[in-house]
Amino acid sequence: MKRLLTVVLLLAVCITGFAGGRADRSGRAVPKEKLLRLIADYRHSDGFDVVNIGGLGTSLARSVAKIAVRVDGDSDAAKLLRVADGIRRFCVVDYEDCAPRVRDSFNSKLSRILSRYELLVEVKDTDDNVRMYGVVNEDASKIQDFVIFVPNDCALVCLFGSIPMDAVGKIMEEIR
């Protein structure tokens, strides 16, 4: 889980160069309730795997991580914790093992929901297409409700809350 969160946050850094403020297209936040309702509708399909950690779970995880940072004194973990401090809900969906009909249906409905909201960046590779949604505040210091959607890999990652861009940037600088 720590690796997944690190990868997600590193992807967030990629958008800092592309998102210097709100996009002119919509300026609206990602629709958390619509996304969670869509995920709930497909949750019981065979091969549709969901990890959904709500407010209480993320709060407890942060508390445990803070204690671990104090005990171990790990500065990298402390920086990662600062990045994750504003996240209030976390949801990861993997539906690669679903029937093709279910995958196509979910991708279609999810694309339709997200098409009305702010696309921060889209990265296209040979077979992959990664779309990142969210709202960057006016001074580009935070991203609100960050969503990563990879339709070809049948993956969706939702981080609801805020992520400070300066903390993500510092972690990225040290990794390079």
C-alpha positions in Angstrom: 0.0 0.0 0.0 2.9 2.4 0.8 4.4 1.7 -2.7 1.0 2.4 -4.3 0.6 5.7 -2.5 4.1 6.7 -3.4 3.5 6.0 -7.1 0.2 7.9 -7.0 1.9 10.9 -5.4 4.8 10.8 -7.8 2.3 10.9 -10.6 0.8 14.0 -9.0 4.2 15.7 -9.3 4.0 15.2 -13.1 1.0 17.5 -13.3 2.7 20.4 -11.5 4.4 21.5 -14.7 1.2 21.2 -16.7 -1.3 22.8 -14.3 -0.4 26.3 -13.3 -3.8 27.1 -11.9 -7.4 26.3 -12.7 -8.2 25.1 -16.2 -10.4 27.3 -18.2 -12.6 24.4 -19.4 -14.7 23.8 -16.3 -13.0 24.7 -13.0 -15.3 22.2 -11.2 -14.1 19.6 -8.7 -14.3 15.9 -9.4 -17.7 14.5 -8.5 -16.8 12.3 -5.5 -20.4 11.1 -4.9 -20.9 10.1 -8.6 -17.6 8.2 -8.7 -18.3 6.3 -5.4 -21.9 5.5 -6.6 -20.6 4.1 -9.9 -17.9 2.1 -8.1 -20.6 0.7 -5.7 -22.7 -0.3 -8.7 -19.9 -2.5 -10.1 -18.3 -3.6 -6.9 -20.0 -7.0 -6.9 -19.0 -7.9 -10.4 -16.6 -10.8 -10.8 -13.0 -9.5 -11.1 -13.9 -6.0 -9.9 -11.5 -5.3 -6.9 -12.0 -2.2 -4.8 -10.0 -0.9 -1.8 -12.0 2.0 -0.3 -10.7 3.6 2.8 -13.0 6.3 4.3 -12.4 9.1 6.7 -11.9 7.0 9.8 -9.6 4.6 8.1 -7.3 7.3 6.7 -7.3 9.1 10.0 -6.2 6.0 11.8 -3.6 5.2 9.2 -2.2 8.8 9.5 -2.1 8.4 13.3 -0.2 5.1 13.1 2.2 6.5 10.5 2.9 9.5 12.7 3.8 7.3 15.6 6.0 5.2 13.3 7.8 8.3 12.0 8.5 9.5 15.6 9.8 6.1 16.6 11.9 5.4 13.5 12.8 9.0 12.7 12.5 8.3 9.0 12.6 11.6 7.3 11.4 10.2 3.9 8.3 8.7 5.7 7.7 12.1 7.4 7.7 13.9 4.0 5.4 11.3 2.5 3.1 11.7 5.6 3.0 15.5 5.0 1.8 14.8 1.4 -0.8 12.3 2.6 -2.0 14.5 5.5 -4.7 16.2 3.5 -6.2 13.0 2.0 -9.6 12.3 3.6 -10.6 9.3 1.5 -8.7 6.9 -0.7 -10.2 4.5 -3.3 -8.4 2.2 -5.7 -10.2 0.1 -8.3 -8.7 -2.7 -10.4 -11.1 -4.3 -12.9 -8.7 -5.9 -15.3 -10.1 -9.4 -14.5 -13.7 -8.5 -15.3 -15.5 -9.7 -18.3 -14.9 -7.4 -21.3 -18.6 -6.3 -21.3 -18.2 -5.1 -17.7 -14.9 -3.4 -18.4 -16.3 -1.5 -21.4 -19.4 -0.5 -19.6 -17.5 0.8 -16.6 -15.0 2.7 -18.8 -17.8 4.2 -20.8 -19.8 5.4 -17.7 -16.7 6.6 -15.9 -15.5 8.5 -19.0 -18.9 10.1 -19.4 -18.8 11.3 -15.7 -15.3 12.6 -15.9 -15.7 14.3 -19.3 -17.6 17.2 -17.6 -14.8 17.9 -15.2 -11.3 19.3 -15.1 -8.7 17.2 -16.9 -5.3 18.3 -15.6 -3.2 16.2 -17.9 -3.5 13.3 -20.2 -0.4 11.2 -20.9 -0.5 8.9 -24.0 2.0 6.1 -24.5 1.8 3.4 -27.1 -0.9 1.4 -25.5 -1.6 3.3 -22.3 -3.6 6.4 -21.8 -3.4 8.0 -18.3 -5.9 10.7 -17.5 -5.5 12.8 -14.3 -8.4 14.9 -13.0 -8.6 17.3 -10.1 -8.7 21.0 -9.2 -5.5 23.0 -8.7 -6.1 26.0 -6.4 -5.5 29.5 -7.6 -1.9 29.7 -6.3 -1.1 26.2 -7.5 -0.1 25.1 -4.0 -2.7 22.2 -3.7 -4.6 19.7 -5.7 -8.1 18.9 -4.6 -9.8 15.5 -5.2 -7.1 13.9 -7.5 -8.3 11.1 -9.8 -6.1 8.9 -12.0 -7.9 6.9 -14.6 -6.1 4.4 -16.9 -8.8 2.8 -19.1 -6.5 0.4 -21.0 -5.1 -1.0 -17.7 -8.5 -1.0 -16.1 -7.4 1.0 -13.1 -8.8 3.9 -11.2 -7.2 5.7 -8.2 -9.1 8.4 -6.3 -7.6 10.6 -3.6 -10.2 12.8 -2.1 -8.9 15.7 -0.1 -6.0 18.0 -0.8 -2.4 17.3 -1.6 0.2 20.1 -1.1 2.3 20.5 -4.2 5.5 21.8 -2.5 5.7 18.6 -0.4 5.3 16.4 -3.4 7.9 18.4 -5.3 10.4 18.1 -2.5 10.0 14.3 -2.4 10.4 14.1 -6.2 13.6 16.2 -6.1 15.1 13.8 -3.5 14.1 10.7 -5.6 15.9 12.0 -8.7 
